[in-house]
Amino acid sequence: MINKIFLVVITMALVVTGYFFYQNQKLSAELSILKNTDLAKEVATLKFKLRSVEDVLTLEKREHGDTKNQLTTAEGRVKTLEATIKQVRPYVNVLTAFDDWQRPTGLHILDRDTSQIDSAVSALGDNEVSDLWQEVKANFSRAKQTGDFRDNEVPVLITQKLARLLK
């Protein structure tokens, strides 16, 4: 009888062990499926994020290219402006010298020092302006008698030349 009880207990132990083994296998399979499902969802999410980042990167590259083109254009304009300023500065210096010369002092306009104008006209290196200034200066003594000073002719010529340069 002990053998029968022992045999029943062993059989029940084997059945319970088999049942638990089966349950373990079933749970392992379900866990594996859940893990794979979670991983698949995570992969899909990461792919979506990657596509979004790629789209943003593409847009940034395009905007960078546009900005680079704008910068190149702006650099060209700055160089052009710098060159124009270099050309304009001597003309402005002549106008400034004339403005300083024409400011009221205690002296008659024709008795004032013209060395600043002479220097600015010489630095300008423009023969037409230089010739006109020499002509105006040569007529100072006669201008005192006639009142026709012609002192504005050089600034007018300079202004015309500046207008052509700045077009």
C-alpha positions in Angstrom: 0.0 0.0 0.0 2.8 2.4 0.7 4.0 1.7 -2.8 0.6 2.7 -4.2 0.5 5.9 -2.2 4.1 6.6 -3.2 3.2 6.0 -6.8 0.2 8.3 -6.6 2.2 11.0 -5.0 5.0 10.7 -7.6 2.4 10.7 -10.4 0.7 13.8 -8.9 4.1 15.4 -8.5 4.9 14.7 -12.2 1.5 16.0 -13.3 1.9 19.2 -11.2 5.5 19.6 -12.5 4.2 19.1 -16.1 1.4 21.6 -15.5 3.8 24.2 -14.1 6.3 23.5 -17.0 3.4 24.0 -19.5 2.3 27.2 -17.8 5.9 28.5 -17.7 6.3 27.8 -21.4 2.9 29.5 -22.1 3.9 32.5 -20.0 7.3 32.7 -21.7 5.7 32.7 -25.1 3.3 35.4 -24.1 6.1 37.5 -22.6 8.1 37.0 -25.7 5.2 38.2 -27.8 4.6 41.2 -25.6 8.3 42.1 -25.7 8.3 41.8 -29.5 5.1 43.9 -29.7 6.7 46.6 -27.4 9.9 46.5 -29.5 7.9 46.8 -32.7 6.1 49.8 -31.3 9.3 51.4 -30.2 10.9 50.7 -33.6 8.0 52.4 -35.3 8.2 55.4 -32.9 11.9 55.7 -33.5 11.5 55.5 -37.3 8.8 58.2 -37.1 11.2 60.4 -35.0 14.0 59.7 -37.4 11.9 60.8 -40.4 10.9 63.9 -38.5 14.5 64.8 -37.7 15.6 64.0 -41.3 12.8 66.4 -42.5 14.0 69.1 -40.1 17.6 68.5 -41.2 16.6 68.8 -44.9 14.8 72.1 -44.2 17.8 73.4 -42.2 20.1 72.5 -45.0 17.9 74.4 -47.5 17.7 77.4 -45.2 21.4 77.3 -44.7 21.9 77.3 -48.5 19.6 80.3 -48.8 21.4 82.1 -46.0 24.7 81.3 -47.5 23.5 82.8 -50.9 22.2 85.8 -49.1 25.5 86.2 -47.3 27.4 86.0 -50.5 25.2 88.6 -52.1 25.5 90.9 -49.1 29.3 90.5 -49.1 29.3 91.5 -52.8 27.2 94.5 -52.0 29.5 95.5 -49.1 32.6 95.3 -51.4 30.8 97.4 -54.0 29.9 100.0 -51.3 33.4 100.0 -49.9 34.8 100.6 -53.3 32.2 103.4 -53.9 33.1 105.0 -50.5 36.8 105.0 -51.5 35.9 106.8 -54.7 33.5 109.2 -53.0 35.6 110.2 -50.0 38.0 112.6 -51.9 35.0 114.4 -53.4 33.4 114.8 -50.0 36.8 116.1 -48.6 36.7 118.8 -51.3 33.1 119.7 -50.4 34.1 119.9 -46.7 37.0 122.1 -47.5 34.7 124.5 -49.5 32.2 124.4 -46.6 34.9 125.3 -44.1 36.2 128.1 -46.4 32.8 129.6 -46.9 31.9 129.8 -43.2 31.8 133.4 -42.0 35.0 134.8 -40.5 36.1 138.3 -40.1 37.6 138.3 -43.6 36.2 138.8 -47.0 35.6 135.3 -48.7 38.3 136.0 -51.3 40.9 137.0 -48.6 40.5 133.7 -46.7 43.0 130.9 -46.7 42.4 128.4 -49.5 45.1 125.9 -48.6 42.6 123.3 -47.4 40.8 123.5 -50.7 44.1 123.4 -52.7 45.1 120.3 -50.7 41.7 118.5 -51.1 41.5 119.3 -54.9 45.1 118.0 -55.4 44.4 114.8 -53.5 41.2 114.3 -55.6 43.3 114.1 -58.8 40.4 115.1 -61.0 41.7 117.4 -63.8 38.3 118.9 -64.6 37.8 120.0 -60.9 41.5 121.1 -60.6 41.3 123.2 -63.7 38.0 124.8 -62.7 39.4 125.6 -59.2 42.5 127.2 -60.6 40.4 129.3 -63.0 38.1 130.4 -60.1 41.1 131.3 -57.9 42.8 133.2 -60.8 39.8 135.4 -61.0 39.7 136.4 -57.3 41.1 139.9 -57.8 38.7 140.7 -60.6 35.8 139.0 -58.7 36.2 141.5 -55.9 35.4 144.3 -58.3 32.6 142.5 -60.2 31.0 140.6 -57.3 31.0 137.4 -59.5 33.0 135.1 -57.2 32.0 131.8 -58.9 32.9 130.1 -55.6 30.0 127.7 -56.0 31.0 126.3 -59.4 33.4 123.8 -58.0 31.0 122.4 -55.3 28.3 122.1 -58.1 30.7 120.2 -60.3 31.7 118.0 -57.4 28.0 117.3 -56.6 27.4 116.3 -60.2 30.3 113.9 -60.2 29.1 112.4 -56.9 25.7 111.9 -58.3 27.1 110.0 -61.3 29.3 107.9 -58.9 26.4 107.0 -56.7 24.0 105.9 -59.4 
